[in-house]
Amino acid sequence: MKNKRIVSISFLILYIITLIIAVIINHYNGMEAIEIFGKTMQGIAGIFIIFSFGIVEKMFKIEIAPSIRIILLIFTYCAIFLGTNLDFYRLIPSWDIILHFSSGILFTFTAFIIVKNLFLNDLPYKKNYILSLTMAVFISFSIAYLWELFEFTCDSLFHGNSQRFIPEVDGIFNGGDSSLNLNGDKDLIYDFFIKPEGYRYALMDTMIDMTVCFLGTMISTIGLTLAYKHVNEDSFQAIVKAKTVLEMNKKD
């Protein structure tokens, strides 16, 4: 319990400091107030994730180990606070792809462990394994869909460009504010959008995100399938129930 509290407090401080720094930097760079507000609201949503672990533990009467908390909180920090608030998605083009790919791996494996040990533990091993893996894949895909919906909602409400539908191209990019017209004259804009890389620009970000998440999910699925076929049942059970990964013992 003490370790979990230390983890939660440490990330809470890190999240708040980063959020404050991001507000200052974005204001200094001339970002519109409504966009800063939108990014800040996403950061606040990220802070809530810290407290969601306790809610889940009480609801399902389980304990989530510090190691899995740290992994999920690091991912949240990279996705929301570095990616959105400090604009790493634009500064580092591959940032978005790396996170969506790793999310497929991370959420599939985590969902598999939770479903297998919490909801289907009473089933025979083979049926338990197949159903848990199937549910884990669906959960990973659902998270990818919900994240894109979250980005779309925030972009719509706060004039952002999380889904990269505003072309980040020299001469056209307007700073990422969807309440403004594109920069450049009509001929420049026409020359860009008449080409496939132009008229498919808005589609590519979302579909690439979904595709790399799918690939990450498939890698986890293949790994778990190979583990089922080649790892001794007792050994695998010990791995997925290991205290260093996830404590799934129900509290009395």
N, C-alpha and C positions, 0 to 999 in steps of 0.2 A: 504493500500500500504506500509506503514511504517513497519507493522508487517511482511509482506512478505519479505521485504528487510532484516530485522533483521534475519529472518529464513535462508534466502539464504546465507548471509554473515557468519553466525555462522557455518553452515554446510560446507561451502567452506573452512573455516579455519580448521575445524575438519578433513575434508577429506585430505587436503594438509599436515597437521602435521602427520596424521596417515600414509600417503603414504611415507613421508620422513623417519619416524621411521621404517617402514617396509623394505625400501631399505637398511637402515643401518643394521638392524637385519639379513636380508637375506644374505647380503654380509659378515657379521661377521660369519655366520653359514656355509659359504663356498658354497653358491648356485651359480650355473653357471650364467654368465653375461646375456646370452640370456633368461634364465628363469626369472631373475630379471626384465629384459626389458619387457617380456611378462606380468608379474604381474603388472608392472608399467603402461603399456598401458591399461590394464583393469581398473586400478584405474583412469586413465585420462578419460576413457569412463564413469566411475561413476561420475566424476566431471561434465561432460557435462549434466548429468541429472538435475543438479541444474538449468541450463539455459534453459532446455527444457520446463519448466513450462511457462516461458514468451513467448516462441515461440508458444506453444499450445494456450495460451490465446489470442494472437494476431491473430492467424490463424482462430480460431473459435469464436472470440469475446465473451469470457467468462472470469470469474474470478474463480480461484481455491483457496479455502480458506486455510489459514495457517495450520489448523489442518490436512488436507489431505496431504499437502506438507510434514509436519513433519513425518507423518506415512510412506510415500513412501521413504523419505530420510533416515529415520532410517533403513528401510528394505534394502535399497541400501548399507548403511554403514555396516550392518551386513553381507550381502551377498558378497560384493566385497572387502571392506577394511579389515574387520575382517576375513571373510571366506577365501578369496583368498590371499590377500597381507600378512596378519599375520598368515595364515595357520590354522585358527580355524577349517576348515573342517577335518584336520588330527588330530589336538590336541583334539578336542571334537567330537567323532564319531557321536553323534546325531545332531550336528549343521546343517548338510545338510538336514536331514529329517525334522527338525523343520522349517527351512526356506521354503522348498518346500511346506510343509503342510500349513503354514501360507500364502504363496503366493497365493495358491488356494482360500483361504477365502478372502484375501485382494483384489486381482485383479478381482474376480467375482463381489464382492459388488461394487467396484469402477467403473468398466465397466458398471454395471447395472445402476448406478446413472447417469453416463454421457450419455449413449445411451438413457435412458428413458427421460431425461430432455432436451437434446440437439437435438437429431435427430428424435425422435418419439413423441414429445410432443403434436402434433396436432391430433394424432390418438385417438379413443375412449379408455377409461381407460383399459378395459380388453385386447384388442388387443395390446395396448402399452405395458402393463405389460408382456404379454407372449413373444412378440418379443424381448423386452429388456432383459428379462431373458435368452432367447435362445442365443442372441448375446453375452451376458456376459459370458456364459459358453464357447462358441467358442473362445472368446478373451482370457479367462484364459488358455484354452488348447493351444492356439497359442503361448502365452507368455512362457509356459512351454517348448514347442517345440523349440522356438527360443533361449531360454536360453541354452538348451542342444546343439544346433547347435553352439552357441557362445562358449561354453566350448570346444567342439570338435575342432573348428577352432583355438582357442588359444592354445590348447594342440598340435595341428599339427604344428603350426607355431613356437611356442616357447618352445617345448619339455617339456610341463607341464604334470600334472597328475590330472587335475580338474575332469575328469570323472572316476578316480580311476581304470584305466585299468591296472596299474602297481600294483601287489599285495603288500599291505603294511603288509607284514608278516615277522617276524623275520627270518633272514638268507637268505631271497630272496630280500627284498626291497632294491632298489638301490638309494634311496633318492628322488625318484619321477622324475628323468630325463629320458625322453623317448628316448633320443639319446644314452643311455648307455644300456649294457646288464644287465640282472638281476644278483644279487649277488648269491653266492652259487654254488656248483658243479652241474653237470647234474643230478645226482641221487636225490639230494634234490629238484631241480626244477621239475623233473619228478614225484616224490612222491606227490608234491603239485597239479600239474595239472592233474594227473590221477584221482583225486577225483572230485566229483560234485562241491564242494566249490571252486575248482581250475579252472576247465574249464568253470564254469559259473561266475567267478569273474568279468570279464570285463563287462558282461551283467547286473549284479545285481544292480550296482550303478545307471545307467541310468534308468532302469525300476522301481527301488524303488522310485527314484525322481519323475518320471512321475505318479506313483501310488499314492503317498502321496499327490501330487498336485491335482490329480483327487478326492481324498477323501475330501480335503479342499474345492474344487470347489463344490462337492456334498453337503457338510454341508451348504455352503452359499446358494446354490440353494434351499435346503429344508427349510432353515430359511426364505428366501424371499417368497417361496411358502406359508408357514404358515402365514407370514405377510399378504399376499394377501387375504387369506381365513378368517383370524381372526381379522385383524386390520381394523378399520374404514377407508374408502378410504380417507377422508379429513385428518385424523390424519396421515396416512402413507405419503400422499403427503407432509404434513408439515415436516415430518421426513427427507425424501429424499431431500427436498429442503432447509433444515435447513442451516443457515449460518455457523453453527459450523462444518458441514460436507462438503458441497460443494456449492459454490455460482454459480448457473447455469443461472442467469439472463443475457440475452444477452445485450451487451452494444449497445447503439444507435449509 
